[in-house]
Amino acid sequence: MAVGLVLAAAGASAQTSKGQPVAISFGLAVADTPVGCGAPLTALGTGRVAASLNDARLYVSDLKLIDARGGRVPVKLTRNEWQFADVALIDFKDGRGGRTGCSKDNPAKNTTVVGTVPKGRYAGIEFTVGVPAAAEVDGKQVSLNHSNLETAPAPLDIAVMNWSWQAGRKFMLAEVNPAGGFKRQDGSPARTWMVHLGSTGCKGNPATGEIIACARPNRFVVTFERFDPRSQLVVLDLAQLFAGSDLATDKGGAIGCMSDPSDPECTAIFQAIGLNLNETKPGAGDEGRQTTPGRSPIFTVRAKP
């Protein structure tokens, strides 16, 4: 039996001449425990260490709702400080930067994507983690991932999400502070274990108008055939993200994983996300591509609290 779930209304008027409003909520968790803001984290990584959240943000794009027949219907995002073109920034930290969990009095900066879709009944959701190379805005092609940070509109103008050495954006940033810190390969102490995901192997200079091409796009699609935005939210599970990682050490390269295919910490992180860190076989050309289209084990759907 087809399940047709009606959209969540973002306002009092659920249907307008411009489309039917929809609001899609995102959450952050460690296994079954919602976290976010400065909430303590427990049992992370292979050593099941305690940690605190240093930062957690991600760009989502190309959001679509799935109708009862499996058709994909694009969500037209409402432009605001968190959304531009078909890109939205989710930010799980709070404005205070304290050490407590999120609450009504201490909310995360932004965990909701808002927009409109044609009137209808929808059963699921699909989105991409990442910033597309370009999009059509007001009838013109506009560069997004490799645009100038200084002149880019919000939310593409955030310095911490900019990757100057790759001339692009960090698609997902997850940083934790293991209790007591950890050691690097050379024995030096470190405090923050970082995951920075973005396109790598990029060529071209956006400042001169060159087209940027990246050997490893490192974007991935997340599909849930059943999703009701009225009662459910999409959750990024840090327990799954760090499931194969030893947060008590760093064996080389950048601290944690910054998408470098030669970084020993990236093997477990990319496996957790569901991305091929390197080619599955010589000549396959599938590095930086999703292992199984539409599936990423680090995301799940849960009931809203």
C-alpha positions in Angstrom: 0.0 0.0 0.0 1.4 3.3 -1.0 2.0 5.7 1.9 1.2 9.2 1.1 2.4 11.6 3.8 1.3 15.2 3.6 3.9 17.9 3.8 4.8 19.8 7.0 3.4 23.3 6.8 5.9 26.0 7.4 3.3 28.6 8.1 -0.3 29.0 8.9 -1.2 29.0 5.2 -0.2 25.6 4.0 -0.8 26.3 0.3 -0.2 29.4 -1.6 0.0 30.4 -5.3 3.8 30.1 -5.0 3.7 26.5 -3.8 3.1 24.5 -0.7 5.5 25.3 2.2 7.8 22.6 3.6 10.2 22.6 6.5 12.7 19.8 6.9 14.5 19.4 10.3 17.9 18.0 10.9 19.4 16.7 14.1 22.8 15.6 15.5 23.1 12.5 17.7 25.5 9.9 19.2 23.6 6.7 18.6 20.2 7.2 20.3 21.2 10.3 22.2 20.5 13.7 20.6 23.4 16.1 21.0 24.4 19.5 19.6 25.4 22.9 20.9 28.0 22.0 23.7 26.5 18.7 24.8 29.0 16.1 26.0 29.6 13.1 23.7 30.1 9.6 24.9 31.4 6.3 23.6 32.9 7.6 20.3 35.2 5.7 18.0 36.8 2.3 18.4 38.0 3.3 22.0 34.5 4.5 22.9 36.0 7.7 24.3 34.2 10.6 25.9 34.5 13.9 24.0 33.0 17.3 23.6 31.6 18.8 20.4 33.9 21.4 18.9 31.9 22.1 15.7 29.5 20.4 13.4 28.1 21.9 10.1 27.2 20.7 6.7 26.0 22.0 3.4 23.0 20.2 1.9 21.8 20.8 -1.7 19.4 19.5 -4.4 16.7 18.7 -1.9 13.8 16.8 -3.3 10.6 15.2 -2.0 9.6 11.8 -3.3 6.0 11.2 -4.3 4.1 8.0 -3.9 5.2 6.8 -7.4 8.9 7.5 -6.7 9.1 10.7 -8.6 11.5 13.4 -7.3 10.1 16.9 -6.9 12.7 19.7 -6.2 12.2 21.8 -3.1 12.5 25.5 -4.0 14.5 26.9 -1.1 13.5 30.2 0.5 16.4 32.6 0.3 17.6 33.7 3.7 20.9 33.9 5.6 21.1 30.1 5.7 20.0 29.4 2.1 21.1 30.5 -1.4 20.1 28.9 -4.7 19.6 25.3 -3.9 22.1 25.2 -1.1 21.5 25.3 2.7 23.9 25.3 5.6 23.0 23.3 8.7 24.9 24.5 11.9 24.6 22.4 15.0 26.6 24.7 17.3 24.8 27.3 19.4 25.6 31.0 19.4 27.0 31.0 22.9 29.6 28.4 22.4 29.0 26.9 25.8 29.2 23.4 27.2 25.5 22.5 27.5 23.1 20.7 25.1 20.7 22.5 22.9 17.4 23.7 24.4 14.7 26.2 23.6 16.8 28.8 25.4 20.0 27.6 23.8 19.2 26.5 20.3 21.5 25.4 17.6 22.1 28.1 15.0 20.2 26.5 12.2 18.8 23.0 11.9 15.9 23.6 9.4 15.6 23.9 5.7 12.6 25.8 4.4 11.1 26.1 1.0 8.1 25.2 -1.2 7.0 22.4 -3.5 4.1 22.0 -5.8 0.9 20.9 -4.0 0.8 17.2 -3.5 1.4 14.2 -1.3 4.9 13.1 -0.7 6.4 10.0 0.9 10.1 10.5 1.1 13.1 12.8 0.8 16.4 13.0 -1.0 19.3 15.4 -0.7 22.9 15.8 -1.5 25.6 16.6 1.1 27.9 19.1 -0.7 27.9 22.3 -2.7 27.3 22.0 -6.4 29.8 23.6 -8.8 27.2 26.0 -10.1 23.5 26.8 -10.2 21.1 29.0 -12.2 20.1 32.0 -10.2 17.7 34.6 -11.7 18.3 33.2 -15.1 22.1 33.2 -14.8 24.7 30.5 -14.1 26.4 31.3 -10.8 29.5 29.6 -9.5 28.9 28.2 -6.0 31.5 25.7 -4.7 34.5 27.6 -6.1 33.1 31.1 -5.7 35.0 34.0 -4.1 34.5 33.9 -0.4 34.7 37.6 -0.1 31.9 38.3 -2.5 29.8 35.1 -2.1 26.3 35.5 -0.6 25.4 33.8 2.7 25.7 31.0 3.6 28.7 30.5 1.2 30.6 33.4 2.8 31.7 31.6 6.0 35.5 31.4 6.4 35.5 28.2 8.4 33.7 26.4 5.7 36.1 27.7 3.0 38.9 25.5 1.8 41.5 27.8 0.4 43.9 25.0 -0.6 41.3 23.4 -2.7 39.6 26.6 -3.8 36.2 25.3 -2.7 34.0 24.7 0.3 34.0 22.1 3.1 30.8 20.2 2.5 30.8 18.7 6.0 32.7 19.6 9.1 32.6 17.5 12.2 35.1 18.3 15.0 35.3 16.7 18.4 37.6 17.1 21.4 38.4 13.7 23.0 38.7 13.9 26.8 42.4 14.4 27.7 43.4 15.1 24.1 45.4 12.6 22.0 48.8 12.1 20.4 50.0 12.6 16.9 52.4 10.4 15.0 55.4 12.4 16.2 54.2 12.2 19.8 53.0 15.8 19.9 49.7 16.5 21.7 46.6 17.5 19.9 43.1 18.6 21.1 40.7 18.5 18.2 40.0 15.5 15.9 38.6 16.9 12.7 36.6 15.6 9.7 36.6 18.0 6.8 34.9 16.7 3.7 35.1 18.5 0.3 36.2 18.0 -3.3 39.9 17.3 -3.8 42.2 17.0 -6.7 40.8 20.2 -8.2 42.3 22.0 -11.1 41.6 25.5 -12.5 41.7 29.0 -11.1 38.3 30.4 -10.4 39.8 33.9 -10.1 40.6 33.9 -13.8 37.3 32.3 -14.9 38.7 28.9 -15.4 36.3 26.0 -15.0 37.2 24.0 -11.9 37.4 20.2 -12.3 37.9 17.9 -9.3 39.2 14.3 -9.5 37.3 13.5 -6.3 34.0 15.3 -6.0 33.2 13.7 -2.6 29.5 14.7 -2.7 27.0 12.1 -1.8 23.3 11.6 -2.0 21.1 10.5 0.9 17.7 9.0 0.1 14.9 8.0 2.5 11.9 6.5 0.7 9.8 7.1 3.8 9.9 10.4 5.6 7.3 12.6 7.2 8.6 16.1 7.9 5.8 16.8 10.3 6.9 14.1 12.8 10.4 13.1 11.7 13.9 14.7 11.3 17.0 13.7 9.4 19.8 12.8 11.9 23.6 12.9 11.5 24.9 10.1 13.8 28.4 10.8 15.1 28.6 7.3 16.5 28.4 6.0 12.9 30.7 8.6 11.5 33.5 7.7 14.0 32.7 4.0 14.3 35.9 2.8 12.7 38.2 5.6 13.9 40.6 5.6 16.9 40.1 9.1 18.4 43.0 8.5 20.8 45.6 8.9 18.1 46.5 10.3 14.7 48.8 8.3 12.5 49.7 10.9 10.0 48.7 13.6 7.5 46.3 16.3 8.7 44.8 15.8 12.2 41.8 13.5 11.7 40.7 13.3 8.1 40.6 16.2 5.7 39.7 14.2 2.6 43.3 13.5 1.6 43.3 10.0 0.0 46.8 9.3 1.5 45.7 10.2 5.1 45.5 7.0 7.1 42.5 8.4 9.1 40.4 8.9 6.0 40.0 5.2 5.2 37.6 4.6 8.1 35.9 8.0 7.8 35.1 7.5 4.0 34.0 4.0 4.7 31.6 5.3 7.3 30.2 7.9 5.0 29.9 5.5 2.1 32.4 7.1 -0.3 35.2 5.5 -2.2 38.4 7.1 -0.9 40.4 5.7 -3.9 39.5 3.7 -7.0 37.9 0.3 -6.3 40.1 -1.1 -9.0 42.7 0.4 -11.4 41.0 2.5 -14.1 37.5 2.4 -12.4 37.5 6.2 -12.0 35.2 5.9 -9.0 37.3 7.6 -6.4 35.3 10.2 -4.5 32.1 8.6 -5.7 29.4 7.1 -3.5 29.7 3.4 -2.8 26.0 2.8 -3.0 23.9 5.6 -4.6 21.5 7.2 -2.2 22.9 5.4 0.9 25.1 6.9 3.7 25.1 5.0 7.0 25.9 8.2 9.0 22.3 9.5 8.3 19.1 8.1 9.6 15.5 9.2 10.1 14.0 9.5 13.6 11.0 10.9 15.4 11.2 14.5 16.4 11.7 14.9 20.2 
